[in-house]
Amino acid sequence: MADNTGDLGSFLAGFVIGGLIGAGVALLMAPQSGEETRALIADKSIELRDRAVDTAGDVQSRAGDFASQTAEAYDQQVQRIQAAVDAGKKPPKKDAEAPAEEAPAES
């Protein structure tokens, strides 16, 4: 299975940075007064902060779920391995139909 953890983080970082740059260019090129532009920047920064907080919460929740699933899978594997080790320590079962050991012949 491919490791996409770094790819997702890079994509999200690029997406956010690109959005910020695009928003900044749009605000600077817009035909408005400085006061209106500052108000718009303040509104957009609050909106961006709220989105970042929501996204961080979602990511934290997903990470917690993943950690729980991983811990459960780990515990199950440990139990399976322990059961296999315990089974390997027990002496083999003797068959009831196996011939009894013969006593050495006396000469």
Backbone as a printed PyTorch tensor [residue, N CA C, xyz], in Angstrom:
tensor([[[  0.8540,  -1.1680,   0.0000],
         [  0.0000,   0.0000,   0.0000],
         [  0.8970,   1.2270,   0.0000]],

        [[  0.5420,   2.2240,  -0.7440],
         [  1.3570,   3.4300,  -0.8770],
         [  1.2170,   4.3140,   0.3650]],

        [[  2.2750,   5.0190,   0.6670],
         [  2.2680,   5.9310,   1.8080],
         [  1.8810,   7.3120,   1.3060]],

        [[  0.6370,   7.7250,   1.5630],
         [  0.1290,   9.0000,   1.0680],
         [  0.0490,  10.0500,   2.1550]],

        [[  0.5640,   9.7790,   3.3280],
         [  0.4570,  10.7140,   4.4420],
         [  1.1290,  12.0360,   4.1120]],

        [[  2.3470,  12.0030,   3.6080],
         [  3.0740,  13.2220,   3.2780],
         [  2.4490,  13.9490,   2.1000]],

        [[  1.9100,  13.1900,   1.1310],
         [  1.2940,  13.8000,  -0.0340],
         [  0.0640,  14.6110,   0.3430]],

        [[ -0.7500,  14.1020,   1.2560],
         [ -1.9550,  14.8040,   1.6810],
         [ -1.5870,  16.0890,   2.4170]],

        [[ -0.6130,  16.0170,   3.2920],
         [ -0.1820,  17.2030,   4.0280],
         [  0.3770,  18.2640,   3.1010]],

        [[  1.1620,  17.8510,   2.1200],
         [  1.7210,  18.7900,   1.1470],
         [  0.6210,  19.4260,   0.3150]],

        [[ -0.3410,  18.6320,  -0.0810],
         [ -1.4510,  19.1610,  -0.8720],
         [ -2.2350,  20.1940,  -0.0750]],

        [[ -2.5700,  19.8550,   1.1750],
         [ -3.3410,  20.7900,   1.9900],
         [ -2.5680,  22.0810,   2.2400]],

        [[ -1.2840,  21.9660,   2.5110],
         [ -0.4700,  23.1640,   2.7340],
         [ -0.4330,  24.0170,   1.4710]],

        [[ -0.2440,  23.4090,   0.3350],
         [ -0.2360,  24.1450,  -0.9290],
         [ -1.5730,  24.7790,  -1.2370]],

        [[ -2.6310,  24.0670,  -0.9170],
         [ -3.9820,  24.5790,  -1.1470],
         [ -4.2420,  25.8230,  -0.2950]],

        [[ -3.8910,  25.7560,   0.9700],
         [ -4.1060,  26.8920,   1.8750],
         [ -3.2340,  28.0750,   1.4590]],

        [[ -1.9720,  27.8220,   1.1870],
         [ -1.0690,  28.9160,   0.7850],
         [ -1.5410,  29.5360,  -0.5300]],

        [[ -1.9330,  28.7130,  -1.4720],
         [ -2.4500,  29.2310,  -2.7420],
         [ -3.7110,  30.0610,  -2.5570]],

        [[ -4.5720,  29.6090,  -1.6760],
         [ -5.7910,  30.3710,  -1.3830],
         [ -5.4860,  31.7230,  -0.7710]],

        [[ -4.5280,  31.7360,   0.1430],
         [ -4.1420,  33.0090,   0.7720],
         [ -3.5420,  33.9670,  -0.2480]],

        [[ -2.6650,  33.4620,  -1.0910],
         [ -2.0410,  34.3180,  -2.1060],
         [ -3.1050,  34.8380,  -3.0750]],

        [[ -3.9820,  33.9620,  -3.5040],
         [ -5.0550,  34.3770,  -4.4190],
         [ -5.9700,  35.4150,  -3.7930]],

        [[ -6.3190,  35.2160,  -2.5380],
         [ -7.1750,  36.1880,  -1.8520],
         [ -6.4600,  37.5250,  -1.7070]],

        [[ -5.1830,  37.4790,  -1.3980],
         [ -4.4120,  38.7210,  -1.2550],
         [ -4.3240,  39.4880,  -2.5530]],

        [[ -4.0530,  38.7890,  -3.6490],
         [ -3.9720,  39.4420,  -4.9570],
         [ -5.3310,  40.0230,  -5.3430]],

        [[ -6.3910,  39.2720,  -5.1010],
         [ -7.7340,  39.7520,  -5.4400],
         [ -8.0760,  41.0030,  -4.6480]],

        [[ -7.7120,  41.0460,  -3.3860],
         [ -8.0050,  42.2140,  -2.5620],
         [ -7.1970,  43.4280,  -3.0110]],

        [[ -5.9470,  43.2090,  -3.3590],
         [ -5.1040,  44.3220,  -3.7870],
         [ -5.5080,  44.8730,  -5.1570]],

        [[ -6.0290,  44.0230,  -6.0080],
         [ -6.4070,  44.4490,  -7.3570],
         [ -7.8410,  44.9770,  -7.4230]],

        [[ -8.6060,  44.8100,  -6.3720],
         [-10.0080,  45.2200,  -6.3690],
         [-10.1190,  46.7520,  -6.3220]],

        [[-11.0690,  47.3130,  -7.0550],
         [-11.2530,  48.7660,  -7.0610],
         [-12.1180,  49.2280,  -5.8790]],

        [[-11.5140,  49.3080,  -4.6790],
         [-12.2370,  49.7520,  -3.4930],
         [-11.3360,  50.6830,  -2.6970]],

        [[-11.9420,  51.3240,  -1.7370],
         [-11.1500,  52.2120,  -0.8810],
         [-10.3290,  51.3860,   0.0910]],

        [[ -9.3480,  52.0080,   0.7030],
         [ -8.4990,  51.3200,   1.6570],
         [ -9.2720,  50.8170,   2.8580]],

        [[-10.2280,  51.6000,   3.3190],
         [-11.0320,  51.1920,   4.4790],
         [-11.8640,  49.9580,   4.1530]],

        [[-12.4750,  49.9530,   2.9790],
         [-13.2700,  48.7970,   2.5710],
         [-12.3800,  47.5590,   2.4130]],

        [[-11.2040,  47.7580,   1.8650],
         [-10.2720,  46.6520,   1.6820],
         [ -9.8300,  46.0830,   3.0220]],

        [[ -9.5330,  46.9430,   3.9880],
         [ -9.1310,  46.4660,   5.3230],
         [-10.2710,  45.7090,   5.9940]],

        [[-11.4890,  46.1810,   5.8420],
         [-12.6450,  45.4860,   6.4210],
         [-12.8170,  44.1120,   5.7720]],

        [[-12.6320,  44.0850,   4.4620],
         [-12.7550,  42.8160,   3.7400],
         [-11.6540,  41.8380,   4.1700]],

        [[-10.4470,  42.3450,   4.3350],
         [ -9.3430,  41.5010,   4.7980],
         [ -9.6430,  40.9570,   6.1920]],

        [[-10.1570,  41.7800,   7.0670],
         [-10.4930,  41.3340,   8.4260],
         [-11.5620,  40.2470,   8.3870]],

        [[-12.6050,  40.4540,   7.5650],
         [-13.6730,  39.4580,   7.4620],
         [-13.1410,  38.1330,   6.9130]],

        [[-12.3310,  38.2260,   5.8660],
         [-11.7890,  37.0070,   5.2580],
         [-10.8270,  36.2890,   6.2060]],

        [[-10.0670,  37.0410,   6.9720],
         [ -9.1420,  36.3990,   7.9060],
         [ -9.9030,  35.6710,   9.0110]],

        [[-11.0080,  36.2500,   9.4680],
         [-11.8350,  35.5720,  10.4770],
         [-12.4440,  34.3020,   9.8850]],

        [[-12.9250,  34.4170,   8.6440],
         [-13.5000,  33.2500,   7.9750],
         [-12.4520,  32.1550,   7.7930]],

        [[-11.2610,  32.5400,   7.3850],
         [-10.1730,  31.5810,   7.1930],
         [ -9.7790,  30.9290,   8.5130]],

        [[ -9.7120,  31.7100,   9.5720],
         [ -9.3770,  31.1640,  10.8850],
         [-10.4160,  30.1370,  11.3170]],

        [[-11.7030,  30.4600,  11.1190],
         [-12.7690,  29.5270,  11.4980],
         [-12.6710,  28.2240,  10.7040]],

        [[-12.3790,  28.3480,   9.4080],
         [-12.2230,  27.1420,   8.5890],
         [-11.0270,  26.3170,   9.0500]],

        [[ -9.9520,  26.9960,   9.4010],
         [ -8.7560,  26.2850,   9.8620],
         [ -9.0410,  25.5460,  11.1680]],

        [[ -9.7860,  26.1860,  12.0580],
         [-10.1350,  25.5410,  13.3390],
         [-11.0140,  24.3180,  13.0840]],

        [[-11.9910,  24.4470,  12.1830],
         [-12.8600,  23.3120,  11.8590],
         [-12.0680,  22.1680,  11.2410]],

        [[-11.1950,  22.5100,  10.3130],
         [-10.3830,  21.4840,   9.6520],
         [ -9.4580,  20.8030,  10.6540]],

        [[ -8.8600,  21.5850,  11.5420],
         [ -7.9860,  20.9990,  12.5580],
         [ -8.7690,  20.0480,  13.4600]],

        [[ -9.9900,  20.4120,  13.8070],
         [-10.8290,  19.5290,  14.6250],
         [-11.1520,  18.2360,  13.9080]],

        [[-11.4570,  18.3520,  12.6070],
         [-11.7550,  17.1540,  11.8200],
         [-10.5360,  16.2410,  11.7310]],

        [[ -9.3880,  16.8400,  11.4780],
         [ -8.1590,  16.0550,  11.3670],
         [ -7.8350,  15.3900,  12.7020]],

        [[ -8.0190,  16.1160,  13.7870],
         [ -7.7450,  15.5490,  15.1060],
         [ -8.6890,  14.3870,  15.3970]],

        [[ -9.9450,  14.5370,  15.0300],
         [-10.9150,  13.4600,  15.2330],
         [-10.5490,  12.2300,  14.4080]],

        [[-10.1780,  12.4460,  13.1390],
         [ -9.7730,  11.3240,  12.2930],
         [ -8.5320,  10.6330,  12.8420]],

        [[ -7.5920,  11.4280,  13.3120],
         [ -6.3650,  10.8470,  13.8660],
         [ -6.6850,  10.0160,  15.1020]],

        [[ -7.5920,  10.5060,  15.9300],
         [ -7.9930,   9.7470,  17.1160],
         [ -8.6630,   8.4340,  16.7510]],

        [[ -9.5410,   8.4830,  15.7320],
         [-10.2010,   7.2600,  15.2740],
         [ -9.1810,   6.2650,  14.7240]],

        [[ -8.2440,   6.7760,  13.9400],
         [ -7.2140,   5.9140,  13.3630],
         [ -6.3550,   5.2940,  14.4610]],

        [[ -6.0110,   6.0980,  15.4630],
         [ -5.1990,   5.5790,  16.5690],
         [ -5.9550,   4.4880,  17.3240]],

        [[ -7.2490,   4.6770,  17.5290],
         [ -8.0500,   3.6600,  18.2190],
         [ -8.1100,   2.3650,  17.4140]],

        [[ -8.3400,   2.4940,  16.1090],
         [ -8.3980,   1.3100,  15.2610],
         [ -7.0550,   0.5800,  15.2310]],

        [[ -5.9900,   1.3470,  15.1790],
         [ -4.6610,   0.7450,  15.1550],
         [ -4.3710,   0.0360,  16.4680]],

        [[ -4.7510,   0.6450,  17.5820],
         [ -4.5290,   0.0260,  18.8900],
         [ -5.3290,  -1.2710,  19.0140]],

        [[ -6.5650,  -1.2750,  18.5180],
         [ -7.3800,  -2.4900,  18.5710],
         [ -6.7580,  -3.6040,  17.7200]],

        [[ -6.3130,  -3.2450,  16.5220],
         [ -5.6890,  -4.2450,  15.6440],
         [ -4.4120,  -4.7890,  16.2800]],

        [[ -3.6440,  -3.9110,  16.8970],
         [ -2.4140,  -4.3270,  17.5810],
         [ -2.7380,  -5.2990,  18.7050]],

        [[ -3.7300,  -4.9790,  19.5300],
         [ -4.1150,  -5.8520,  20.6450],
         [ -4.5720,  -7.2190,  20.1400]],

        [[ -5.3310,  -7.2380,  19.0410],
         [ -5.7840,  -8.5100,  18.4770],
         [ -4.6070,  -9.3540,  17.9890]],

        [[ -3.6520,  -8.7010,  17.3510],
         [ -2.4760,  -9.4280,  16.8750],
         [ -1.6720,  -9.9790,  18.0500]],

        [[ -1.5230,  -9.1830,  19.1050],
         [ -0.7880,  -9.6510,  20.2850],
         [ -1.4900, -10.8740,  20.8740]],

        [[ -2.8190, -10.8470,  20.9370],
         [ -3.5590, -11.9890,  21.4780],
         [ -3.3770, -13.2260,  20.5980]],

        [[ -3.4150, -13.0350,  19.2730],
         [ -3.2250, -14.1730,  18.3680],
         [ -1.8280, -14.7710,  18.5280]],

        [[ -0.8370, -13.9190,  18.5950],
         [  0.5360, -14.3990,  18.7380],
         [  0.7130, -15.1010,  20.0750]],

        [[  0.1450, -14.5260,  21.1330],
         [  0.2530, -15.1430,  22.4530],
         [ -0.4310, -16.5040,  22.4640]],

        [[ -1.5800, -16.6100,  21.8120],
         [ -2.2830, -17.8930,  21.7410],
         [ -1.4430, -18.9070,  20.9780]],

        [[ -0.7900, -18.4860,  19.9070],
         [  0.0520, -19.3990,  19.1370],
         [  1.2620, -19.8380,  19.9520]],

        [[  1.8620, -18.9130,  20.7070],
         [  3.0130, -19.2570,  21.5500],
         [  2.5770, -20.2260,  22.6370]],

        [[  1.4280, -19.9580,  23.2620],
         [  0.9320, -20.8530,  24.3160],
         [  0.6240, -22.2380,  23.7560]],

        [[  0.0540, -22.2790,  22.5470],
         [ -0.2510, -23.5700,  21.9250],
         [  1.0420, -24.3240,  21.6100]],

        [[  2.0910, -23.6070,  21.2550],
         [  3.3670, -24.2470,  20.9590],
         [  4.0560, -24.7750,  22.2080]],

        [[  3.7350, -24.2360,  23.3730],
         [  4.3570, -24.6860,  24.6210],
         [  3.7100, -25.9520,  25.1730]],

        [[  2.4730, -26.2430,  24.7860],
         [  1.7720, -27.4150,  25.3080],
         [  2.3150, -28.6640,  24.6410]],

        [[  2.3860, -29.7680,  25.4010],
         [  2.8420, -31.0230,  24.7860],
         [  1.7920, -31.5030,  23.7850]],

        [[  2.2290, -32.2010,  22.7560],
         [  1.2620, -32.6740,  21.7580],
         [  0.3110, -33.6920,  22.3780]],

        [[ -0.9010, -33.7230,  21.8700],
         [ -1.8990, -34.6690,  22.3750],
         [ -1.5330, -36.0650,  21.8820]],

        [[ -1.6960, -37.0330,  22.7720],
         [ -1.4150, -38.4200,  22.3930],
         [ -2.6850, -39.0260,  21.8270]],

        [[ -2.5270, -39.7570,  20.7360],
         [ -3.6770, -40.4210,  20.1450],
         [ -4.0450, -41.6320,  20.9830]],

        [[ -5.3220, -41.8580,  21.1500],
         [ -5.7930, -43.0120,  21.9230],
         [ -5.5180, -44.3000,  21.1610]],

        [[ -5.4580, -44.2440,  19.8360],
         [ -5.2590, -45.4330,  19.0330],
         [ -3.7820, -45.7730,  18.8480]],

        [[ -2.8980, -44.9450,  19.3160],
         [ -1.4780, -45.2180,  19.1340],
         [ -1.0840, -46.4190,  19.9760]],

        [[ -0.2300, -47.2870,  19.4320],
         [  0.1700, -48.4700,  20.2060],
         [  0.9640, -48.0560,  21.4430]],

        [[  0.7450, -48.7910,  22.4980],
         [  1.4570, -48.5170,  23.7410],
         [  2.9160, -48.9000,  23.5350]],

        [[  3.7720, -48.2610,  24.2530],
         [  5.1890, -48.5810,  24.1480],
         [  5.4230, -49.9840,  24.6630]],

        [[  6.1900, -50.7240,  23.9310],
         [  6.4500, -52.0980,  24.3270],
         [  7.5790, -52.1150,  25.3310]],

        [[  7.4510, -53.0080,  26.2650],
         [  8.4950, -53.1580,  27.2770],
         [  9.6640, -53.8580,  26.6070]],

        [[ 10.8670, -53.5210,  27.0290],
         [ 12.0290, -54.1810,  26.4260],
         [ 11.9720, -55.6970,  26.6680]],

        [[ 12.3680, -56.4190,  25.6620],
         [ 12.3330, -57.8860,  25.7670],
         [ 13.4610, -58.3400,  26.6740]],

        [[ 13.1140, -59.3250,  27.5290],
         [ 14.1230, -59.8490,  28.4580],
         [ 14.8270, -61.0000,  27.7830]],

        [[ 16.1040, -61.0880,  27.9670],
         [ 16.8440, -62.1650,  27.3550],
         [ 17.1730, -63.2420,  28.3180]]])
